[in-house]
Amino acid sequence: MTQYLILRDLAVIFAVSLLVILLFHRLKLPALPGFIVAGVLLGPNALGLVSDVHQVESLAEVGVILLLFTIGIEFSLGRLREMGRQVVVGGLSQVGLTVAASALVARASGTSWQIALLLGFLVALSSTALVLKGLTDKGEIDAPHGRLATGVLIFQDLCVVPMMLVLPFLAGRAAGGPSGLLLALGKAVLVVIGVLVVARTVVPRALAEILKTRSRELFLIAIILLGTLTALGTAAAGASLALGAFLAGLVISESDYGHQAMAELLPFRDVFISLFFVAVGMLVQVQFIRDHPLLALGGVGVIMGGKTITAAVGPALLGYSGRVALLAGLAVSQIGEFSFVLAREGRAAGLLAEGPYQTFLAVAVFTMLLTPFLLEAGPALVDRIERVVPLDRLLPGFRPRAIAAGEQPLTDHVIIAGYGLNGRNLAAALRTIRAPYLIVELNSQTVQQARGRGEPAFYGDATREEILHALGVERARMLVAAISDPAATRRMVRVARALNPRIHIIARTRYVAEIPELTRLGADVVIPEEFETSVEIFARVLAHYNVARQDIERLVEQIRASHYQALRGGDGGGGGGAPSLGLVGGIPQMAVERVRLGPDSTLAGKSLAETGLRTQTGALVLSVTRGSDDIPTPGPQFRLAAGDVLAVVGQPHQLKAVQQLVEGADTRSDTEQMPKN
């Protein structure tokens, strides 16, 4: 009977969640807050459609453990080294300042220092699931503020474990006092070291043996078993299941099978995390919010505003601009999913009374509901703040360093905004042709490394007029926006075009949907990574099939000129100029290639026999297209004309010989027309 009730509750939960998420989709709202709304509707404090909330909470805890497990898989020591400064400086300052400020406010209101510290823990943590999904959907995960927010979230996830260890001591339920706490932390460190040793030695060999069976089911069972045993082992050692789940994920991440494990676990994690957000909504008492609306809304404003400021301090210390720092702060300004776990543990330990617990739930839920909208409106909101508060002048850490391009101002130069992979490649290309250029970058560490290599790199935010002025945008020949921040790219294009109507602007974007807006703002060329990769792939594939180079180039040019319309839909939408290609059925290793004669080709006016195409290459001309006419199976006396397109059949080496013959004829024609000395 119990199993029947659980299944019925799950059916009701998923049915209501489906309806709410469909409604959110119609309203173009994010999905994750929809699960919270569904939970509020389903809970005992609203419609009361779920009979056993505690069973649902137990299933939701599995989602939290799976989340930590997958975070451990995504987290690696190499990634920590790569993002070291963002994680340590950004995360430590955000968590430390938020815990301290929240605890001081709580202590001033008359609570004990234990409860004040717990409240600081609850406020300090942010929602990894909401933020990473929001940044990924907006294409800003690799933007400067996206990387900073990710670094803060990684540090917060690492802090969950010691926070869980500290809780029993705050509640007075752990013996030994400070020495007992140090002992627990020491045991946790030993557990971590032991797990890492096993990760380097035993796990890779065991997984390699399992993979030899080529069974996905067996691999999935092995991954889940590894996570379960590690979690139970850490719990038996006196640590928490959360620590065990994270360490199990870390074990997988350090092996060669992390990506496959992540792919297998993602569907389970997403389902359970959705269930977790539904369970969070069920805990909210609608009557409490109705009775204390000002308390709930005031708490939301204070917490999100305070966390935005404390999270912006780290980027300021790292030298980032005010705009980037505030965007990173806004991204992590909500209360996170692990805060609910800590709050539940604190309530069970007697640290949180019902009133503070309900206040926390109401405020936390509202912050999570607001997060997707803040991520969407963040750039416009920061722009308005900057009009009122001059951030770069107010805070020393936000001041851009002076840009001095040299004694003689550069003219007719290229401004490269962003020194990532694309920026570095462009700088290398400009060096080879001795073209003058300047680099502007928001990562001060990247600027230092570039200047160490002799690059003309400067720190600054290229969306600001004074920075572009200092870079000589009025005298520049070209601006290349090679950054991963769509909002900043749009602003940069608009400002640069207003400062110099004659400058040629090339903008990089991830998605083709950005092309019309960037073009409207003043970009001359917009290069979307989304389709440029496809163009490069099919161009190489066609070349491998010996398609005429001029046909490939013509096709690529048509696709780019139509803003990639041919790649947007299944019908092609504009691929009318594509070459007609295909294998000749029944003849192995034979293919058809179309070859075009140039306007001054020496083959023009000659018969097929005179060209030697058949005798020299072995290929056969199937047809000739001249204008709108197709001439099938032309005879040896058929005379070619400039612009003819020959459909030639042959083996790959024969088709290559045809291509060389035609290109050689075009080249000789060009040479013959050169004036003689």
URSUL-V850455 format. One record per residue. NEAR is the number of other C-alpha atoms within 8 Angstrom. Layout:
near->NEAR
near->NEAR
This chain:
near->4
near->5
near->6
near->7
near->10
near->10
near->8
near->8
near->12
near->8
near->8
near->10
near->13
near->8
near->8
near->10
near->11
near->8
near->8
near->12
near->11
near->8
near->8
near->12
near->10
near->7
near->6
near->6
near->7
near->9
near->9
near->9
near->10
near->12
near->16
near->16
near->11
near->14
near->15
near->15
near->11
near->14
near->16
near->10
near->12
near->10
near->8
near->10
near->9
near->11
near->7
near->9
near->11
near->6
near->8
near->10
near->10
near->8
near->11
near->14
near->9
near->9
near->15
near->13
near->11
near->11
near->10
near->13
near->15
near->14
near->10
near->17
near->16
near->11
near->11
near->11
near->7
near->6
near->8
near->10
near->7
near->6
near->9
near->8
near->8
near->14
near->16
near->10
near->12
near->16
near->17
near->12
near->12
near->16
near->11
near->8
near->9
near->14
near->14
near->9
near->9
near->13
near->14
near->9
near->8
near->11
near->11
near->7
near->6
near->6
near->9
near->7
near->8
near->9
near->11
near->14
near->11
near->12
near->12
near->14
near->11
near->12
near->13
near->13
near->12
near->15
near->14
near->9
near->6
near->11
near->12
near->10
near->8
near->10
near->12
near->9
near->7
near->7
near->11
near->13
near->11
near->9
near->10
near->11
near->11
near->12
near->11
near->13
near->12
near->11
near->14
near->15
near->13
near->11
near->12
near->13
near->9
near->8
near->8
near->9
near->11
near->9
near->9
near->10
near->13
near->9
near->11
near->11
near->12
near->11
near->12
near->7
near->7
near->9
near->7
near->7
near->8
near->6
near->7
near->10
near->12
near->8
near->8
near->11
near->10
near->8
near->11
near->12
near->8
near->8
near->10
near->9
near->8
near->8
near->11
near->9
near->8
near->10
near->13
near->11
near->8
near->8
near->12
near->11
near->8
near->8
near->11
near->8
near->8
near->12
near->9
near->6
near->6
near->6
near->8
near->6
near->6
near->8
near->11
near->11
near->8
near->10
near->9
near->8
near->8
near->9
near->13
near->9
near->8
near->12
near->16
near->10
near->9
near->15
near->11
near->7
near->9
near->9
near->13
near->12
near->11
near->10
near->11
near->16
near->17
near->14
near->14
near->16
near->16
near->14
near->16
near->15
near->15
near->11
near->11
near->8
near->9
near->12
near->8
near->7
near->11
near->11
near->8
near->8
near->10
near->9
near->8
near->7
near->12
near->9
near->9
near->14
near->12
near->10
near->13
near->14
near->14
near->15
near->14
near->12
near->16
near->16
near->10
near->12
near->11
near->9
near->7
near->8
near->10
near->7
near->6
near->8
near->8
near->6
near->8
near->12
near->9
near->8
near->9
near->12
near->8
near->8
near->11
near->12
near->9
near->10
near->16
near->15
near->10
near->13
near->18
near->13
near->12
near->16
near->16
near->13
near->9
near->10
near->12
near->14
near->16
near->10
near->9
near->11
near->16
near->13
near->12
near->15
near->15
near->13
near->13
near->15
near->16
near->14
near->15
near->12
near->10
near->11
near->13
near->11
near->8
near->10
near->11
near->8
near->9
near->13
near->12
near->7
near->9
near->8
near->11
near->11
near->8
near->7
near->6
near->8
near->11
near->11
near->10
near->8
near->11
near->12
near->12
near->12
near->12
near->9
near->13
near->14
near->9
near->8
near->13
near->12
near->7
near->10
near->11
near->7
near->8
near->10
near->9
near->7
near->8
near->11
near->9
near->8
near->8
near->10
near->7
near->6
near->7
near->8
near->9
near->12
near->8
near->8
near->8
near->7
near->11
near->14
near->10
near->10
near->7
near->5
near->9
near->6
near->10
near->6
near->5
near->5
near->7
near->11
near->8
near->9
near->13
near->13
near->14
near->15
near->14
near->12
near->14
near->8
near->6
near->8
near->12
near->9
near->8
near->8
near->10
near->8
near->8
near->11
near->9
near->7
near->6
near->6
near->9
near->10
near->11
near->13
near->13
near->15
near->16
near->12
near->10
near->11
near->6
near->9
near->13
near->8
near->8
near->11
near->10
near->7
near->6
near->6
near->8
near->10
near->11
near->11
near->14
near->11
near->11
near->11
near->11
near->9
near->10
near->6
near->12
near->12
near->9
near->9
near->10
near->11
near->14
near->8
near->9
near->14
near->10
near->12
near->14
near->12
near->14
near->13
near->11
near->13
near->11
near->9
near->7
near->8
near->14
near->11
near->9
near->12
near->15
near->10
near->11
near->13
near->13
near->7
near->9
near->9
near->7
near->5
near->13
near->9
near->13
near->13
near->14
near->14
near->13
near->10
near->10
near->11
near->5
near->9
near->12
near->7
near->8
near->13
near->11
near->7
near->10
near->10
near->14
near->8
near->8
near->12
near->9
near->12
near->10
near->9
near->11
near->9
near->8
near->8
near->9
near->8
near->8
near->8
near->10
near->8
near->8
near->10
near->11
near->7
near->8
near->10
near->11
near->12
near->7
near->7
near->12
near->12
near->8
near->8
near->11
near->10
near->8
near->9
near->14
near->8
near->7
near->9
near->8
near->11
near->11
near->12
near->10
near->8
near->8
near->6
near->5
near->10
near->10
near->9
near->8
near->4
near->7
near->7
near->7
near->5
near->7
near->6
near->7
near->9
near->5
near->4
near->6
near->6
near->6
near->11
near->12
near->12
near->12
near->14
near->12
near->10
near->14
near->8
near->6
near->9
near->14
near->9
near->11
near->11
near->8
near->11
near->11
near->14
near->10
near->6
near->8
near->9
near->13
near->11
near->6
near->6
near->11
near->9
near->13
near->9
near->12
near->11
near->12
near->14
near->12
near->10
near->5
near->5
near->6
near->8
near->9
near->7
near->8
near->10
near->6
near->7
near->7
near->8
near->9
near->11
near->10
near->10
near->9
near->12
near->11
near->12
near->13
near->14
near->13
near->13
near->10
near->11
near->7
near->11
near->15
near->9
near->9
near->11
near->10
near->8
near->9
near->12
near->8
near->8
near->11
near->13
near->9
near->10
near->11
near->9
near->7
near->6
near->6
near->6
near->4
near->3
near->2
